[in-house]
Amino acid sequence: MRSSNGSRACRIACGVQLLSLAMTPALAQQEGNLQSDFRREGKHVREACDSFGLKLVTGCAYTLFTDHPLHIAAGSMPPQNGFGLGGAFVAFKNTTNWRMSWNADAVGATSGSWRAGAYMKMVHTPPLPTGSLEPISPNAAGPKKKPAKVGIHPYTVFNLYAQSISLNKLNFYGLGNNTTLAGASVFGMSETILGANVTKPVFEVPSISALKLALIGEINGRFVDIRPEHGQSAPSIETLYTNATAPGLSNQPRFIQFGEGVRIAPTIPLSLEPFIRDLELNYSAKFQQFFAPSSSTNSFLRWTVDLNHTFDLYGRSQSVALHNADRAPDECAPQKEDCPPVSTSWNKNGSIGLRLLLSESINSATSAVPFYFQQTLGGQDIDSALALGSYTDYRFRAPNLLLLQESFEHSIWGPFGLKFMADQGRVALTRGDLGFSHMKHGFAGGLTLRAGGFPMVSLMFAWGGAEGHHNIFNMNSSLLGGSSRPALD
C-alpha cells in the first residue's frame, strides 16, 4: 500500500484545470447572467432569512441549500464516514441547441473524510420541427397524437467530470457469501476519477420510439490508493489479510475503464388499461472493461443488468415527485428556473417497485478482480445504495452479485412519507456459484422526507437478517455533483 498524496493532488489539479479551460469561454459570455443570478440569490436570501419563525426558518434553510449559483452542499458520505458539509457553485448557459451547466463542490466530514469534484453537463435540446408528432398526456381528451408545436426535447447528454474522494473507514470481512463477523477489518481508501460519459438516444424524436432506446458510453481514469487504518474497533486490513485473500491489497495500479451499454424505458401503449399504463419500466445493461496497463494481473471485465419496475398508485402525474431525477439544485438551475418548492411535495403519491440486479465479473486465470472494485451487499454500499440493510455496511463482497428488491413508498403527511423494503441477495466468488439458493434476506422500513428540490432524507430501521438489526440515516448526495457524479466502483 502506497502513499500518493502528491500525485493524487496533481491529478485533481490537472483535471480541474482541464475543466476550467472548457468552462472559460462560456462563463465569459454569460458574465452578465452570473451577476444577475447573484443579485437574485441575494434577494431570495434576504426575503427568506430576514425574520424569525418556523416557516421563515424552514424557508431560509431551503433557500440556502437549493438556490443558485452558490448554495450549501450537504449529503451523506459513504457509510462509516459521516455526514459531509461544504459549498457548491453552479453556472449554466442555454443556447438554441444545447443546455450546458457547470458545477464545482467540496464537502468534508468530522471523520476526516472528504469529497471534491468539478462537473460539466451538456444536454442536446434542438427544437422539434413544426408538424412532427408529439405524444400528449395519457389522460387528455381527443386523439392520441396531435401535430406538435415547436418545442424543446432533451436528446443526447454528455458529462465531463473530475472527482476525488478520501474515506477513512471502510469495512472488509473477506470475500464470498459465507464470511463471518470474526473476519472484520477496516481500511482507508482514496480514489480519483477523471472521465466522461454520454447517453445517446437511438431515435432522437421520442414520439417515434416506444422503447426509448438509448446507448451509453463512458471512459474513466481511476486512481485508487488503499491505506491502513489503525485506532478503530476492528483491526486494520493488512493485519488479517494478504494480497491472496484480498486481491489488490499490496498494490493499486492505475486503471483505464471503458463502458458500453443500453438503456430502455418502454412506453406502455395508451390503449391498455390504466392499471398497466401506470407501470414504469427502466431497464439497463452495461459491459465494462477495467484495464491496468502496468499490471495485467488486475485487469478484468464486468457486465451488469439492472431491471427496475415501478407502479405508480395514483398515476404518473401524481407520483412524478417520487421519481424525478432533476430535483436537486445542480440539475434544475440549468433549466433557468428555481428548484421545486416544498409545497409541490404535499400531493398524495405512492409507488410499488420491483428490481432485479445481476452483475458478473470475468478475469483470466492469472488475474483477479481487486477487492476495492468488487461490489457489496449489506447495509449500504460505497455509493450509499441500500441492500440487505440489517447487515453491517459492506458486509458481503465478491466479484459476482445477485439482488432482488421489493419496495413500497407512500406519502403520509406533507413532504413526509413511509417506505418499506424487502431484499434477497447473495454474492459469489465464481459466476457458476451465483444463483437463487442460499440467498441472504432482510427487511427495512422507515420515514422519508422529499421536500421540493432538497435531496431525499431517509431514516430506516432494518431487520430480518441473521446478524441482528441496523439503523440507517441517509441524505441522498444529489447535492454533490448531481447526476453527473460517477460511481465509485
C-alpha positions, 0 to 999 in steps of 0.5 A: 500500500502506497502513499500518493498524496502528491500525485493524487493532488496533481491529478485533481489539479490537472483535471480541474484545470482541464475543466476550467479551460472548457468552462472559460469561454462560456462563463465569459459570455454569460458574465452578465447572467452570473451577476444577475443570478447573484443579485437574485440569490441575494434577494431570495436570501434576504426575503427568506432569512430576514425574520424569525419563525418556523416557516421563515426558518424552514424557508431560509434553510431551503433557500440556502441549500437549493438556490443558485449559483452558490448554495450549501452542499450537504449529503451523506458520505459513504457509510462509516464516514459521516455526514459531509458539509461544504459549498457548491457553485453552479453556472449554466448557459442555454443556447438554441441547441444545447443546455450546458451547466457547470458545477464545482463542490467540496464537502468534508466530514468530522471523520476526516473524510472528504469529497471534491469534484468539478462537473460539466453537463451538456444536454442536446435540446434542438427544437422539434420541427413544426408538424412532427408528432408529439405524444400528449398526456395519457389522460387528455381528451381527443386523439392520441397524437396531435401535430406538435408545436415547436418545442424543446426535447432533451436528446443526447447528454454528455458529462465531463467530470473530475472527482476525488474522494478520501474515506477513512473507514471502510469495512472488509470481512473477506470475500464470498457469501459465507464470511463471518463477523470474526473476519472484520477489518477496516481500511482507508481508501482514496480514489480519483476519477477523471472521465466522461460519459454520454447517453445517446438516444437511438431515435432522437424524436421520442414520439417515434420510439416506444422503447426509448432506446438509448446507448451509453458510453463512458471512459474513466481514469481511476486512481485508487490508493488503499491505506491502513487504518489503525485506532478503530474497533476492528483491526486494520486490513493488512493485519488479517489479510494478504494480497491472496485473500484480498486481491489488490491489497499490496498494490493499486495500479492505475486503471483505464475503464471503458463502458458500453451499454443500453438503456430502455424505458418502454412506453406502455401503449395508451390503449391498455388499461390504466392499471398497466399504463401506470407501470414504469419500466427502466431497464439497463445493461452495461459491459465494462472493461477495467484495464491496468496497463502496468499490471495485467494481473488486475485487469478484468471485465464486468457486465451488469443488468439492472431491471427496475419496475415501478407502479405508480398508485395514483398515476404518473402525474401524481407520483412524478415527485417520487421519481424525478431525477432533476430535483436537486439544485445542480440539475434544475438551475440549468433549466433557468428556473428555481428548484421545486418548492416544498409545497409541490411535495404535499400531493398524495403519491405512492409507488410499488417497485420491483428490481432485479440486479445481476452483475458478473465479473470475468478475469483470466486465470492469472488475474483477479478482480481487486477487492476495492472494485468488487461490489457489496451487499449489506447495509449500504454500499460505497455509493450509499445504495441500500441492500440487505440493510440489517447487515453491517455496511459492506458486509458481503463482497465478491466479484459476482452479485445477485439482488432482488428488491421489493419496495413500497413508498407512500406519502403520509403527511406533507413532504413526509412519507413511509417506505418499506423494503424487502431484499434477497441477495447473495454474492459469489466468488465464481459466476457458476456459484451465483444463483437463487439458493442460499440467498441472504434476506432482510427487511427495512422500513422507515420515514422519508422526507422529499421536500421540493428540490432538497435531496431525499432524507431517509431514516430506516430501521432494518431487520430480518437478517441473521446478524441482528438489526441496523439503523440507517440515516441517509441524505441522498448526495444529489447535492454533490455533483448531481447526476453527473457524479460517477460511481465509485466502483 
